[in-house]
C-alpha cells in the first residue's frame, strides 16, 4: 500500500505503507538513536507523535516483550528509511511489521528520514498526517493544518494507570530486562509513591534495584491519598504532551512539597517546576536521542544522556531563593535539572534509566535512595 506524509507547511513525502492501514494526525518528531526502536515505540512520552528514525534500517532485531517500556505501542505512527523484514535476534518473537499491524499503528518506509530530520531542525516541530489508506497528499496537508496540536489534549490522562498498584519485578505484566537479577533484588528499604504520568518500566526496575518499592498512583491521585499510603517519598514520572496542560498534577505535587522527598524525571521534572510556580516553553524541535551532553553545574562534570522531550523549564521563572538550576544542556543552554535549596526535592529533564542508552546519569537513583535514607533517619 502507498504511504503519504503531509506536513502543515505543504511538504508531501511519499513512500510505502506498512503496519495498519489508516491515517493519523500528530506532531512530527525524530529520534537519532541507532538502537532501541522497540523502547521508542512503547515509550508513553511519544503519545500524540509520529516518530521518524534516522537509523537507516529498522526492524532487524525484531520484537520481544522484554524490551517494551509499557503495555502497548504509544507512538501515533512510524517513519523509517528501510524496513527489515528479516530479524536476527535470539529473543525475537515477531516482526516489526506484524507488531505494528497488531497494535493498529500505521507506518511508512522509503522516506529519507535524515532529510526529514534536517527539515524539522530548520523549520521546527511541524504538525503532520501519516496515511496508508490511499489519502492524497493535498488532503493530508489539509488535515495536518486542522489538527489542534499537542496542547489541545490531556495526553497524561490517556496513558496513566486507572488504579493504584504495587509494582512486582517478577510479575507477568512487567517482564524485566534484569532477567535473573529480578530474583536477586536487594531487600526493600523504602516504599515510594510513583505518580504515573506515563511511567517507563525501566524506571520501576531501577528504583527497585535500589531497594525502593514503587507504589504506582494514577496521575489524578490527591496528595492525601499518597500521604496516607505510608510511603517514604514520591517519584514523578515521565510522560507525554504539553506540561502546562495537566494542572491537576501540578496541584498534587504542590501539596506534597515539604512533606516527602521528591525525585522527578522528564515530564516529572516539568511537573515539579510548575508546582513551584515556574513556566515551561516549547523547544524548536526538541531533544530526542542518546547523545545529548549535559553539564552538572556543581561539579563541572559532563554526562552524555538520552533524552526525549519537546518542552523545557524556563529557569528565569523559578522562585528565587527556593529552587536552583543544577544541570544545563551544552547544545542549547536549556535547563536540564533543578533542586530545591532545602534539598527536599530534585529533578532532571533527561532519562537516567534509558535502555538502551548511556548510563552516565544512573547515579540519580542512588541519590534518591540516599535522600530517602536521610529523611527516614530524621523521622
C-alpha positions in Angstrom: 0.0 0.0 0.0 1.1 3.6 -0.7 2.2 5.8 2.2 1.8 9.6 2.4 3.1 12.1 4.9 1.7 15.6 4.6 3.1 18.4 6.7 1.4 21.7 7.7 4.0 23.7 5.7 2.8 22.0 2.5 5.5 19.4 2.2 4.4 16.0 0.9 6.5 12.9 1.3 5.8 9.6 -0.4 6.8 6.0 0.5 5.4 2.5 1.0 3.0 1.9 3.8 3.2 -1.0 6.3 1.6 -1.8 9.7 -2.1 -1.0 9.9 -3.9 0.7 7.1 -5.3 4.1 8.1 -4.2 7.6 8.9 -3.2 9.7 12.0 -2.7 13.4 12.7 0.2 14.1 15.1 3.3 16.1 15.8 6.2 15.0 13.6 9.4 14.4 15.5 12.6 12.5 15.1 15.0 10.3 17.1 18.6 9.9 16.3 19.3 6.8 18.3 20.9 3.9 16.4 19.2 1.2 18.6 16.1 0.8 20.8 13.3 1.2 18.3 11.1 -1.1 20.4 11.6 1.1 23.5 10.9 4.2 21.5 7.6 2.7 20.1 6.3 1.8 23.6 7.5 4.9 25.5 4.3 6.7 26.7 6.2 10.1 26.3 5.7 9.7 22.5 1.9 9.7 22.7 0.5 12.1 20.1 3.6 12.0 17.9 4.8 10.3 14.7 8.4 9.4 15.1 10.9 9.4 12.3 14.0 7.3 12.9 17.4 8.4 11.4 18.8 4.9 11.7 18.9 3.7 8.0 17.4 0.2 8.7 14.8 -0.6 11.3 13.3 -3.9 12.3 16.4 -6.1 12.1 16.3 -7.3 15.7 12.5 -7.9 15.6 10.2 -7.6 18.6 10.2 -9.2 22.1 8.1 -8.4 25.2 11.2 -7.9 27.4 12.1 -4.6 25.6 8.7 -2.9 25.9 8.5 0.1 28.1 4.7 -0.1 28.5 1.9 -2.4 27.7 1.2 -1.1 24.2 2.7 0.8 21.3 2.4 4.5 22.2 3.5 6.4 19.1 0.9 7.6 16.6 2.9 6.4 13.7 6.4 5.5 12.5 8.6 6.6 9.6 11.7 4.7 8.5 14.2 4.7 5.7 14.2 1.0 5.2 12.2 -1.8 6.9 14.0 -5.0 7.5 11.6 -7.9 7.2 14.1 -10.4 8.4 15.1 -10.2 12.1 18.2 -11.7 13.6 18.0 -11.9 17.4 17.6 -14.8 19.7 14.9 -13.0 21.6 12.8 -12.2 18.5 9.1 -13.2 18.8 7.6 -11.4 15.8 8.4 -8.9 13.1 8.1 -5.1 13.4 5.6 -5.1 10.6 3.3 -7.6 12.3 3.7 -5.9 15.6 2.6 -2.5 14.3 -0.4 -4.1 12.4 -1.4 -5.9 15.6 -1.3 -2.7 17.6 -3.1 -0.7 14.8 -0.3 1.6 14.1 0.3 2.9 10.5 3.9 3.4 9.3 5.7 4.5 6.1 9.1 3.3 4.8 11.2 4.5 1.9 11.4 8.1 3.2 14.7 9.9 3.5 14.4 10.3 7.3 17.7 12.1 7.7 16.5 14.8 5.2 13.2 14.9 7.2 15.2 15.4 10.4 17.1 18.3 8.9 13.8 19.9 7.8 12.4 19.6 11.3 15.5 21.1 12.8 15.4 24.0 10.5 11.6 24.7 10.5 10.9 23.4 14.0 8.3 20.9 15.1 5.5 20.5 12.5 2.0 19.1 12.6 1.6 16.3 10.1 -0.6 13.5 8.8 0.7 10.0 8.1 -1.7 8.0 5.9 -1.6 4.5 4.4 -5.2 4.4 3.2 -4.9 6.0 -0.2 -5.3 9.6 1.1 -4.0 12.2 -1.3 -1.0 14.4 -0.3 -3.1 17.5 -0.5 -5.7 16.0 1.8 -3.0 15.0 4.2 -1.6 18.6 4.3 -5.1 20.0 4.9 -5.8 17.6 7.8 -2.4 18.3 9.3 -3.2 22.1 9.4 -6.6 21.3 11.0 -5.1 19.2 13.9 -5.1 21.0 17.2 -1.5 20.2 18.3 -0.1 18.6 21.5 -1.6 21.3 23.7 -5.2 20.6 22.7 -5.4 17.3 24.7 -4.5 15.9 28.0 -2.2 13.0 26.9 -1.2 12.3 30.5 -4.8 11.3 31.2 -4.7 8.8 28.3 -1.6 6.9 29.5 -1.8 6.9 33.3 -2.9 3.8 35.2 -6.6 3.6 36.2 -6.0 2.3 39.7 -3.0 2.2 42.2 -0.8 -0.9 42.1 2.3 -2.1 43.8 4.9 -3.0 41.1 6.2 -6.5 41.1 9.5 -7.0 39.2 8.6 -10.7 38.6 5.0 -10.1 37.6 3.8 -11.2 34.2 2.7 -7.7 33.3 6.2 -6.3 33.7 8.8 -8.6 32.1 12.2 -7.3 33.2 15.4 -6.6 31.4 17.2 -7.5 34.6 16.4 -11.2 33.8 17.6 -13.5 36.5 18.6 -10.4 38.5 15.0 -9.9 39.5 15.5 -12.9 41.8 18.5 -11.2 43.5 16.8 -7.8 44.1 18.0 -6.1 47.3 15.6 -6.1 50.3 13.1 -3.3 50.3 14.2 -0.4 52.4 11.8 2.2 51.2 8.3 2.5 49.6 7.7 5.4 47.4 4.6 6.7 45.6 5.3 6.9 41.8 2.9 9.3 40.2 2.2 7.7 36.8 2.1 10.3 34.0 3.3 7.7 31.6 5.9 5.8 33.5 8.5 3.6 31.8 9.1 0.1 33.1 12.9 0.5 33.4 12.3 3.4 35.9 10.4 0.9 38.0 13.2 -1.7 37.7 15.9 0.8 38.6 14.0 2.1 41.6 13.5 -1.5 42.8 17.2 -2.3 42.2 18.0 0.4 44.8 15.8 -1.2 47.4 12.9 1.2 46.7 9.5 -0.5 46.2 7.3 1.6 43.9 3.6 2.0 44.7 2.2 3.4 41.4 -0.6 6.0 41.6 -2.8 7.5 38.8 -1.8 11.0 37.7 -5.1 12.2 39.2 -4.3 11.0 42.7 -4.7 13.5 45.5 -2.0 14.5 48.0 -3.9 12.9 50.9 -4.2 9.6 49.1 -0.5 9.5 48.6 0.5 10.6 52.1 -2.0 8.2 53.7 -0.3 5.3 51.9 2.6 5.4 54.3 5.3 5.9 51.6 8.7 7.4 52.4 8.9 9.5 49.3 7.4 10.5 45.9 8.6 9.9 42.3 7.3 12.0 39.4 7.4 10.1 36.2 8.0 10.9 32.5 5.0 11.4 30.2 3.6 12.9 27.0 2.2 16.2 25.9 2.4 19.8 26.9 3.5 20.0 30.6 1.2 23.0 31.2 -1.9 21.0 30.4 -2.2 18.5 33.4 -2.8 21.2 36.0 -4.2 18.6 38.4 -0.7 17.0 38.6 0.8 20.5 39.4 -1.7 20.8 42.3 -0.9 17.3 43.7 2.9 18.0 43.6 2.4 21.4 45.2 0.5 19.6 48.0 3.4 17.2 48.6 6.3 19.7 48.6 7.9 19.8 52.0 6.2 16.7 53.2 8.1 13.9 51.4 11.4 13.7 49.4 10.6 14.1 45.7 12.5 13.0 42.6 11.3 13.7 39.0 12.4 12.6 35.6 11.5 14.3 32.2 7.8 15.4 32.5 8.2 14.8 36.2 10.9 17.5 36.2 8.5 19.9 34.5 5.7 19.0 36.9 7.9 19.9 39.8 8.8 23.2 38.2 5.1 24.0 37.6 4.3 23.1 41.2 6.9 25.7 42.2 5.1 28.3 40.1 7.6 28.2 37.2 6.8 28.1 33.5 7.7 25.8 30.6 8.1 26.6 26.9 8.1 24.6 23.7 11.5 23.9 22.1 12.0 24.5 18.4 12.4 20.8 17.6 13.0 19.1 21.0 15.8 16.9 22.3 15.4 13.2 21.2 18.3 10.8 21.0 21.1 9.2 23.0 23.9 11.6 22.6 22.9 14.8 24.4 25.7 16.5 26.5 24.6 17.8 29.9 26.8 19.7 32.4 26.4 19.4 36.2 26.9 22.9 37.4 28.1 21.9 40.8 30.9 19.6 39.7 31.5 20.7 36.2 31.2 17.1 35.0 29.6 16.5 31.6 27.4 13.4 31.0 26.2 12.0 27.7 22.5 11.5 28.1 19.4 10.0 26.5 16.6 12.5 26.0 13.0 12.7 24.7 11.2 15.9 25.3 9.8 18.9 23.3 9.4 21.4 26.2 11.8 22.9 28.7 11.6 24.7 32.0 12.2 28.5 31.9 14.8 29.0 34.6 14.0 32.7 34.9 10.6 31.8 36.3 11.9 29.5 39.1 11.2 31.0 42.5 14.4 32.9 43.7 15.8 31.6 46.9 13.7 28.4 46.7 15.0 26.5 43.6 18.2 26.5 41.6 19.2 25.1 38.2 21.6 22.2 38.6 22.2 21.0 35.1 22.3 22.6 31.6 22.2 21.2 28.1 25.5 22.1 26.4 23.9 22.2 22.9 21.5 25.0 23.6 21.9 26.0 27.2 18.4 24.9 28.3 17.6 23.8 31.9 18.2 20.1 32.4 17.9 19.8 36.2 16.6 21.7 39.3 16.9 21.3 43.0 15.1 22.9 45.9 17.5 24.9 48.1 16.1 22.9 51.1 17.3 19.7 49.4 13.9 18.1 49.8 13.3 17.6 46.0 15.3 17.4 42.8 14.6 16.5 39.1 16.3 16.1 35.8 14.9 16.6 32.3 16.7 13.7 30.7 16.4 9.9 31.1 19.0 8.3 33.5 17.1 5.0 33.1 17.4 4.9 29.3 17.6 1.3 28.0 19.4 1.1 25.7 21.3 4.3 26.2 24.2 5.9 28.1 24.4 5.1 31.8 26.3 8.3 32.8 23.3 9.6 34.8 22.2 6.4 36.5 23.6 7.7 39.8 20.4 9.7 40.3 18.6 6.7 41.6 21.3 6.2 44.2 21.0 9.9 45.2 17.2 9.5 45.6 17.8 6.4 47.8 20.2 8.4 50.0 17.7 11.3 50.2 15.1 8.8 51.5 17.6 7.3 54.0 18.2 10.8 55.4 14.5 11.7 55.6 13.7 8.4 57.5 16.6 8.9 59.9 15.3 12.4 60.7 11.9 11.0 61.4 
